Structures are given as structure tokens and as C-alpha cells.
Amino acid sequence: MADDHVGCTFCDVVSGKITSVIVFEDENCLGFLDHRPLFPGHSLLLPKQHVETLIDLPDELITSLFSATKLLTAAVQNACHAQGSFVAINNKVSQSVPHLHVHIVPRRKGDGLKGFFWPRFPYISENDKQEVAQAIRDEVARLAVAQAKNVRL
């Protein structure tokens, strides 16, 4: 199922060229334990098809990927006796492998993981905050029109 992209570590996991500890598999997705976990149970879930970022994910795989994310998140939390989880996707920046993947990390109060791992940069003013919000709303509207016309985002 995976497109064999030369040099893609996760395509090699999907094809079996690289051995991983598989925790989930269906027709479209594969989940396995992260080889450098934040905590035991830290899993990665990815589409078997080579897709670099969330923006590149074909519409027909959205439901599959996020249904699998929901299922695997519950499984990781329950199996690890966790109080919750951290679920994240990096797009390009901090994306160690250029193949879309979801991190599912079991969490417990006081586990030492501090929310986001980077410094916070507050808005300069309420006006600045509103300008950023409006720019995002405008772009959502533009992209929705483009999507309706089947134009690549």
C-alpha cells in the first residue's frame, strides 16, 4: 500500500524493510512504538500512503487517519493506565521524517512534560490579536472557495 519513496524511513517501516513494533494496522494506516519515546507507549500513527504533511493528505484518507488516531489514542491511554494523552502532528518544522505521522503520547499529571515545548509569544495588543484572527478567517474563506472549486490548496 505504501508508495515506496526512496529514503523515506516510514515507507520502509510500512513495507517491512525496517522492523518496528507494530501496535495498530488497518488498510490505510500503520501504528508503531516510537523508537525514542517521551514515555513508554509513545506511538506513531501514519498513513501507509506516502504523504509528507497534513496539508498533502488526500481527502479520502482524512476519516481513516483520524478514526485510527481516535482508536489508538484510547488504546494507548488504557493500556498504559494513563490519565490522558498528548496528540500532535508536526508539519515540516520539527518533522524528523518527511512522512505525515501523528504522535500519541500517554500522559499523567506531574509527568514532567510541560504542555508545548517552546516559549510563548503573546500578542502585542488586543488589536494585533484581532488582526491575526481576521487574517486567518480570511484565509479559511479563500481556501474553502478554492477547495469547493477543486483547486489544490
N, C-alpha and C positions, 0 to 999 in steps of 0.2 A: 504494500500500500504506500509506503514512503517513497517519495521521489528520491533517488539516490543522488544527493548533491555532494560532490567531491569535497572532502574536507569538513563536512558538517558532522560533528560528533553525535548529535541527536539522531540524524538519519542513520548513522552507523549503529546506534542503540536499537532503533526500530528494526533495522534489517538483521540484527543479531551479530553484526561484525564486532561490536563492543558488548561485553556482558554487563548487565545491570541487574539489580534486584527488583524485579517487576512486582508491583503491588496492585495494578489495575490494567486491564486491557479490554477494549471493545473494537468494533470495526474501524473506528476513526481515531481513537485516542490511545495513548500509552502512558502509564504512570509508573514511576520507579523511585527508589530511595535516592536522595541527593548524596553524592559521594563525599561532600563536605557539609554535613548537616549543621544547621544552627542548633537543633535539638534532635534527639532520636525521633524518628518518624517523619522528619522533614522530607517531603516528597515533591517530585516534579511531575507535572502532567502536561502532555503536549499532543498536538495533532500529529498523526502519523505522516500526513502530507507535509512536505517541506513548505513552511510559511515563516517568513522572517519576523514579522511583528503583528500585533493585534490589528493594525490598520490593513494589513495584507490578508487577513483571514477571510476566506470566501464566505459569503452569507450562508451558504448551505451547511457550513461547519459550526456556525455560532451556537446553535441549540445543542449540538452534540458535545462541543467542548465545555460549555457552561453547565450542562446537565452532569457531565462526568466530573467537573470541578465540584459541584454541589455534593455528589455522592462520595467522592474521595475525601473531601473535607470532613464530612460526617464520620467516615470510616477512620481517618487519622485521629480525629478528636476522641472517638470512642475507644479505639484500640490503644491509644497512648494515655488514656484516662486524663485527658487534658480538659481544662476549663473553657477553652476557646481555641481560636486559631488566627494566624496571620496569613492572608491570601494575597499574593502580589504578582504582578506582571511588569517586567521592565521592557521598555521599547527603545532599543539601540543603546541609550546611555545606561551603563551598568548591566547591560545584557551580555553575559560572558560567552554565550553561544548564540549565534545569529539564527535561531530557530525558536519560534514562539513557544514559551513554556510558562506554566503557572506554578509558583512556589506555594506549597501548602505546608505551613509550619504549626505544629501543636504549641499552644501557649498555656501558661499558668501564671497567676498573679505572683509578682515578685521574681519572675524567671530571669530578670536582668535585661531583657530585650526592651529597648526604650522606643516604643512607637516607631516613628520614622527614624532612620539612621543618620540624618543630616540636620544641619542647623536650620532654624526657622527664619524667614524673612518677611516680617509683617508689611502690610500695605502702608504707604507713606501717609495716606489720609483716606477718609471715607470716600471722597471724590475719586481718588485713584482706584479704590476698590470697585466702585460703581463703573468706572471706565473699563476696567478689565472684564467685569461681568458682562457689560454690554458688548464688548468685542467678541467674547465667547458666544453670546447669544446670536450675534450677527453671523458668526462663522457656522454655528449649528444650522441656522436657517439656510445659508448658502450651500452647505454640504447636503442638507436634506433635499433641496431642489436638484442638485447635481445627481444625488442618488436616485431620485424619482425619474430622472432622465437617463439613468443607467450610465452615467459618466463616472469614470474611475476617480475615486477620491484621492 
